[in-house]
Amino acid sequence: MLTDLAIRTLPAPAKGVKRYWDKDGLCLQVSQGGAKTFYFVHGSDRRFLKLGRYPMISLSQARERVRSIVAKQTLGIEDDTSAHTVQEAIDRFTTTHCDAKNKPRTAADTRYFLTFLAPLAKRRITSVGTGELLSIIDAASASLSMRRHVFVAARTFFRWASRQRLIKTSPLQDLQPPGLAKQRDRVLSDDEMKRIYNAAVELGHPYGFICLIAIHTGMRRGEVGGLMWNFITPELITLPPSLTKNKREHVLPNLINSNLRLIPKVSEYLFPSSVGTPYSTWSDGKDALDALCGVENFVIHDFRRYLSTTMARLRVPIDITEAILNHVSGSRSPIQRVYDRYDRLPEMRQALSLYEKHLAAIVG
């Protein structure tokens, strides 16, 4: 074990360095030039953490630093000794948090947005500062929407890292996403819907069928992409809580069963990816649909707005439309939702029948 007297009298080696060991992983390294430096050696791969030069840091100070590090490690609090790089932490985050707690589509999106943190991948997560992180997010895309997505994914990741004691505080703590989120107010006209509908029919399986199901039912893109055959009966389409945005089971009358039977059964999913997961090649399908229909500035989610607007034109009561769209908030108060448990399936079927006639009329 080292003493102050022994340290002062340690000779410099003829070449290279020589190490003298104390306790708990503390060692003093003496270089050929006579410099004496304290290191803490830890981990199964014997990593060296530099504590400081002697005599600027004393033996007692070095020992106190080691005791503090060991105590934090015992409590699961990681500091500069952490072996976690940003990429290692992201891998752990996506496995234990995203994949375990999010819908497949949300998890996939989060993994994609976190790829923009690649410039920090090999850095220790404890060394990431707010300024450089914001610079990376600002440079991620010319699109404000994309920068917001990257920011939100990064903020979620660093909050998780803070809860896991990988870092003391998130570098994005108390910060808001760039810009203001714009709420889309795009309402497709009947003529635009006709062009989109016919293009989807021409495009066919899989993306064209996904669009047609979304048009007829008002389901969200991820809900259609994640449909499984066991969700469907000739009478009903039942979306489990794990697939819906509000985590509530959603039951719809099935007025499109004859169309669904046209989809080839090659998987438990209606629209499997090449690796057997829910449909994921959204941009490729959208590009093909855009080229066929010639309608500009629309997304699949606009089909829900078209359904809602059309239902109003058809004088369908708003609570029935909201039931079809699986909206939690809206025409009914929270207390009504607690006590009113009526499923409204007959009224939903009648409303969707009116909507089917409307679609048939405009498509011809």
C-alpha positions as CSV (number, residue, x, y, z in Angstrom):
1,M,0.0,0.0,0.0
2,L,1.2,3.5,-0.9
3,T,2.3,6.2,1.6
4,D,3.1,9.8,1.0
5,L,6.8,9.2,2.0
6,A,7.1,6.3,-0.5
7,I,5.5,8.3,-3.3
8,R,8.0,11.2,-2.9
9,T,10.9,8.8,-3.1
10,L,9.7,6.6,-6.0
11,P,12.4,6.6,-8.7
12,A,11.6,7.1,-12.4
13,P,11.9,4.0,-14.5
14,A,14.7,3.8,-17.1
15,K,12.1,3.6,-19.9
16,G,8.3,3.4,-20.2
17,V,6.2,3.6,-17.1
18,K,5.9,1.7,-13.8
19,R,2.8,1.3,-11.7
20,Y,2.5,1.0,-8.0
21,W,-0.7,-0.3,-6.5
22,D,-2.6,1.0,-3.5
23,K,-6.1,-0.5,-2.8
24,D,-9.6,-0.6,-4.3
25,G,-8.1,-0.2,-7.8
26,L,-6.0,2.9,-7.1
27,C,-2.6,3.0,-8.6
28,L,0.2,5.5,-9.1
29,Q,1.9,5.5,-12.5
30,V,5.5,6.9,-12.7
31,S,6.7,7.8,-16.2
32,Q,10.2,7.8,-17.6
33,G,10.3,11.6,-17.2
34,G,9.4,11.3,-13.5
35,A,5.8,12.4,-13.7
36,K,3.5,10.7,-11.1
37,T,-0.2,10.2,-12.0
38,F,-3.0,8.6,-10.0
39,Y,-5.3,6.2,-11.9
40,F,-8.4,4.3,-10.9
41,V,-8.5,0.9,-12.6
42,H,-12.0,-0.7,-12.9
43,G,-14.2,-3.0,-14.8
44,S,-13.6,-6.5,-16.2
45,D,-11.6,-5.0,-19.1
46,R,-9.4,-3.1,-16.7
47,R,-10.2,0.5,-17.8
48,F,-8.0,3.3,-16.5
49,L,-9.5,6.5,-15.3
50,K,-7.1,9.3,-14.8
51,L,-7.6,11.0,-11.4
52,G,-4.8,13.6,-11.5
53,R,-1.1,14.3,-11.1
54,Y,0.8,14.0,-7.8
55,P,1.4,16.3,-5.9
56,M,-1.5,18.5,-7.3
57,I,-3.8,15.7,-6.0
58,S,-2.6,14.0,-2.8
59,L,-2.8,10.4,-1.9
60,S,-5.7,11.0,0.5
61,Q,-7.6,13.0,-2.2
62,A,-7.1,10.1,-4.7
63,R,-8.3,7.6,-2.2
64,E,-11.4,9.7,-1.4
65,R,-12.1,10.0,-5.2
66,V,-12.0,6.2,-5.5
67,R,-14.3,5.7,-2.5
68,S,-16.8,8.1,-4.1
69,I,-16.7,6.3,-7.4
70,V,-17.1,2.9,-5.8
71,A,-20.0,4.1,-3.7
72,K,-21.8,5.4,-6.8
73,Q,-21.2,2.2,-8.7
74,T,-22.6,0.2,-5.8
75,L,-25.8,2.4,-5.8
76,G,-26.0,2.0,-9.6
77,I,-25.1,5.7,-10.2
78,E,-22.7,6.0,-13.1
79,D,-20.3,8.9,-13.6
80,D,-17.2,9.5,-15.7
81,T,-16.1,5.9,-15.1
82,S,-19.2,4.7,-17.1
83,A,-18.3,2.5,-20.0
84,H,-21.5,3.6,-21.7
85,T,-21.1,5.4,-25.0
86,V,-24.0,7.2,-26.5
87,Q,-24.6,4.3,-29.0
88,E,-24.4,1.7,-26.2
89,A,-27.0,3.6,-24.2
90,I,-29.2,4.0,-27.3
91,D,-29.0,0.3,-27.9
92,R,-30.0,-0.4,-24.3
93,F,-32.8,2.2,-24.5
94,T,-34.3,0.9,-27.7
95,T,-34.3,-2.7,-26.4
96,T,-35.5,-2.2,-22.8
97,H,-37.8,0.9,-23.4
98,C,-38.9,1.4,-27.0
99,D,-39.4,-2.2,-28.1
100,A,-40.9,-3.3,-24.7
101,K,-43.3,-0.4,-24.2
102,N,-44.1,1.1,-27.6
103,K,-46.0,0.0,-30.6
104,P,-43.7,-1.5,-33.3
105,R,-44.2,1.6,-35.5
106,T,-43.4,4.0,-32.7
107,A,-40.3,2.0,-31.7
108,A,-39.1,1.9,-35.3
109,D,-39.6,5.7,-35.7
110,T,-37.7,6.4,-32.5
111,R,-34.8,4.2,-33.6
112,Y,-34.6,6.1,-36.9
113,F,-34.7,9.5,-35.3
114,L,-31.9,8.6,-32.9
115,T,-29.7,7.7,-35.9
116,F,-29.2,11.5,-36.3
117,L,-27.1,11.3,-33.0
118,A,-24.5,9.3,-34.9
119,P,-21.8,12.1,-34.5
120,L,-22.0,11.4,-30.8
121,A,-22.1,7.6,-31.0
122,K,-18.6,6.9,-29.7
123,R,-18.7,9.6,-27.0
124,R,-19.4,8.8,-23.4
125,I,-22.9,9.7,-22.6
126,T,-21.8,11.7,-19.6
127,S,-19.8,14.1,-21.8
128,V,-22.6,15.2,-24.1
129,G,-23.5,18.9,-23.7
130,T,-26.6,20.9,-24.5
131,G,-25.1,23.2,-27.1
132,E,-23.6,20.4,-29.3
133,L,-26.7,18.3,-29.0
134,L,-28.9,21.2,-30.2
135,S,-26.4,21.9,-33.1
136,I,-26.8,18.3,-34.2
137,I,-30.6,18.5,-34.1
138,D,-30.6,21.8,-36.0
139,A,-28.5,20.2,-38.7
140,A,-30.5,17.1,-38.9
141,S,-32.9,18.3,-41.6
142,A,-34.1,21.3,-43.4
143,S,-37.6,20.2,-42.4
144,L,-38.9,21.7,-39.2
145,S,-41.1,18.7,-38.6
146,M,-38.2,16.3,-38.9
147,R,-36.1,18.4,-36.5
148,R,-38.9,18.3,-34.0
149,H,-39.1,14.5,-34.3
150,V,-35.4,14.2,-33.7
151,F,-35.6,16.5,-30.7
152,V,-38.4,14.7,-29.1
153,A,-36.7,11.3,-29.6
154,A,-33.5,12.6,-28.2
155,R,-35.2,14.2,-25.2
156,T,-37.1,11.0,-24.5
157,F,-33.8,9.1,-24.7
158,F,-31.8,11.4,-22.4
159,R,-34.7,11.5,-19.9
160,W,-34.6,7.7,-19.8
161,A,-30.8,7.8,-19.3
162,S,-31.2,10.2,-16.4
163,R,-33.8,7.9,-14.8
164,Q,-31.4,5.0,-15.3
165,R,-28.7,7.0,-13.5
166,L,-26.4,6.9,-16.6
167,I,-26.3,10.7,-16.4
168,K,-27.1,13.2,-13.7
169,T,-29.5,15.4,-15.8
170,S,-30.7,15.4,-19.3
171,P,-28.9,18.0,-21.6
172,L,-32.4,18.7,-23.0
173,Q,-34.1,19.1,-19.7
174,D,-36.7,22.0,-19.6
175,L,-36.2,22.6,-23.4
176,Q,-39.0,22.7,-25.9
177,P,-38.9,21.3,-29.5
178,P,-37.9,23.8,-32.2
179,G,-40.7,25.8,-33.7
180,L,-44.4,25.4,-33.2
181,A,-46.2,22.3,-34.3
182,K,-48.6,23.1,-37.1
183,Q,-51.9,21.4,-36.9
184,R,-52.9,20.2,-40.4
185,D,-56.2,21.5,-41.7
186,R,-56.0,19.9,-45.1
187,V,-59.4,18.7,-46.2
188,L,-59.5,16.6,-49.4
189,S,-62.1,17.5,-51.9
190,D,-64.4,14.8,-53.4
191,D,-62.5,15.1,-56.7
192,E,-59.2,14.6,-54.9
193,M,-60.5,11.6,-53.0
194,K,-61.7,10.1,-56.2
195,R,-58.3,10.4,-57.8
196,I,-56.6,9.0,-54.7
197,Y,-59.1,6.2,-54.4
198,N,-58.7,5.1,-58.1
199,A,-54.9,5.4,-57.8
200,A,-55.0,3.1,-54.7
201,V,-57.1,0.6,-56.6
202,E,-54.6,0.7,-59.5
203,L,-51.6,0.4,-57.1
204,G,-53.0,-2.6,-55.4
205,H,-51.4,-4.7,-52.8
206,P,-50.0,-3.8,-50.3
207,Y,-49.9,0.0,-50.2
208,G,-53.0,0.6,-52.3
209,F,-55.0,-1.8,-50.1
210,I,-53.7,-0.1,-47.0
211,C,-55.0,3.3,-48.3
212,L,-58.3,1.8,-49.2
213,I,-58.8,0.3,-45.8
214,A,-57.9,3.7,-44.2
215,I,-60.3,5.5,-46.5
216,H,-63.2,3.2,-45.7
217,T,-62.7,2.8,-41.9
218,G,-60.9,6.0,-40.8
219,M,-58.2,3.9,-39.1
220,R,-54.8,5.4,-38.6
221,R,-51.9,4.4,-40.8
222,G,-50.1,2.4,-38.1
223,E,-53.3,0.6,-37.2
224,V,-53.9,-0.6,-40.8
225,G,-50.2,-1.5,-41.2
226,G,-50.3,-3.6,-38.0
227,L,-53.6,-5.4,-38.8
228,M,-53.6,-9.2,-38.0
229,W,-56.0,-11.7,-39.4
230,N,-57.2,-12.7,-35.9
231,F,-58.5,-9.1,-35.4
232,I,-61.1,-9.6,-38.1
233,T,-64.4,-11.4,-38.3
234,P,-67.1,-11.1,-41.0
235,E,-68.9,-8.7,-38.7
236,L,-66.3,-6.8,-36.8
237,I,-62.7,-5.4,-36.9
238,T,-61.3,-5.3,-33.3
239,L,-58.1,-3.4,-32.7
240,P,-56.3,-4.3,-29.4
241,P,-55.1,-1.6,-27.1
242,S,-51.5,-2.2,-28.1
243,L,-52.3,-1.0,-31.6
244,T,-54.4,2.1,-30.9
245,K,-53.1,5.5,-30.1
246,N,-55.2,5.9,-26.9
247,K,-54.4,2.4,-25.7
248,R,-58.1,1.5,-25.8
249,E,-59.6,-1.4,-27.6
250,H,-61.4,-0.2,-30.7
251,V,-64.2,-2.2,-32.4
252,L,-65.5,-1.3,-35.8
253,P,-68.3,-2.8,-37.9
254,N,-66.7,-4.7,-40.8
255,L,-68.3,-3.4,-44.0
256,I,-65.3,-4.3,-46.1
257,N,-65.0,-8.0,-45.5
258,S,-65.4,-8.9,-49.2
259,N,-62.5,-6.6,-50.0
260,L,-60.3,-8.0,-47.2
261,R,-60.7,-11.5,-48.6
262,L,-58.8,-10.3,-51.7
263,I,-55.6,-9.9,-49.6
264,P,-53.3,-12.9,-49.8
265,K,-52.8,-14.7,-46.5
266,V,-49.0,-15.1,-46.3
267,S,-48.5,-14.1,-42.7
268,E,-50.3,-13.5,-39.4
269,Y,-50.3,-9.9,-40.6
270,L,-52.3,-8.6,-43.5
271,F,-49.4,-6.5,-44.7
272,P,-46.2,-8.1,-43.4
273,S,-42.7,-6.6,-44.1
274,S,-40.0,-8.7,-45.7
275,V,-38.9,-9.9,-42.2
276,G,-42.4,-10.7,-41.0
277,T,-43.1,-7.5,-39.0
278,P,-45.9,-5.0,-39.6
279,Y,-45.7,-3.0,-42.8
280,S,-42.9,-0.4,-42.8
281,T,-42.0,0.8,-46.3
282,W,-44.3,3.8,-46.1
283,S,-42.3,6.3,-48.2
284,D,-41.9,3.9,-51.1
285,G,-45.7,3.3,-51.3
286,K,-46.5,7.0,-50.9
287,D,-44.2,8.0,-53.7
288,A,-45.9,5.5,-56.0
289,L,-49.4,6.6,-55.0
290,D,-48.5,10.3,-55.5
291,A,-47.2,9.6,-59.0
292,L,-50.5,7.8,-59.9
293,C,-53.0,10.2,-58.4
294,G,-51.4,13.6,-59.0
295,V,-52.9,15.0,-55.8
296,E,-50.4,17.2,-53.9
297,N,-49.8,17.8,-50.2
298,F,-51.7,14.9,-48.6
299,V,-51.0,12.2,-46.1
300,I,-52.9,9.1,-45.1
301,H,-54.0,10.8,-41.9
302,D,-56.0,13.2,-44.1
303,F,-58.3,10.3,-44.9
304,R,-59.6,10.5,-41.3
305,R,-60.3,14.2,-41.7
306,Y,-62.1,13.5,-44.9
307,L,-64.3,10.8,-43.2
308,S,-65.1,13.1,-40.3
309,T,-66.0,16.1,-42.6
310,T,-68.1,13.8,-44.8
311,M,-69.9,12.4,-41.9
312,A,-70.9,15.9,-40.9
313,R,-72.2,16.6,-44.4
314,L,-74.2,13.4,-44.1
315,R,-75.7,14.6,-40.8
316,V,-74.2,11.8,-38.8
317,P,-74.2,12.7,-35.0
318,I,-70.7,13.8,-33.8
319,D,-70.6,11.2,-31.1
320,I,-71.0,8.4,-33.7
321,T,-68.2,9.9,-35.8
322,E,-66.0,10.1,-32.8
323,A,-66.8,6.5,-31.9
324,I,-65.7,5.5,-35.5
325,L,-62.5,7.4,-35.2
326,N,-61.8,6.1,-31.6
327,H,-61.5,9.6,-30.2
328,V,-61.4,9.8,-26.4
329,S,-62.0,13.5,-26.1
330,G,-64.8,15.4,-27.9
331,S,-68.5,15.6,-27.7
332,R,-68.9,13.6,-24.5
333,S,-67.6,14.8,-21.2
334,P,-65.3,12.7,-19.1
335,I,-68.1,11.8,-16.6
336,Q,-70.3,10.7,-19.5
337,R,-67.6,8.4,-20.7
338,V,-67.4,6.9,-17.3
339,Y,-71.1,6.0,-17.1
340,D,-72.1,5.7,-20.8
341,R,-70.7,2.4,-21.9
342,Y,-72.9,1.9,-24.9
343,D,-70.8,0.7,-27.8
344,R,-72.9,2.4,-30.6
345,L,-72.1,-0.4,-33.0
346,P,-75.6,-0.3,-34.7
347,E,-75.3,3.5,-35.2
348,M,-71.7,3.1,-36.4
349,R,-72.7,0.5,-38.9
350,Q,-75.5,2.8,-40.3
351,A,-73.1,5.8,-40.5
352,L,-70.5,3.7,-42.3
353,S,-73.1,2.4,-44.7
354,L,-74.0,6.0,-45.6
355,Y,-70.3,6.8,-46.1
356,E,-69.9,3.7,-48.3
357,K,-72.7,5.0,-50.6
358,H,-71.0,8.4,-50.7
359,L,-67.6,6.9,-51.7
360,A,-69.3,4.7,-54.4
361,A,-71.0,7.8,-55.8
362,I,-67.9,9.9,-56.1
363,V,-65.7,7.1,-57.3
364,G,-68.2,5.9,-59.9
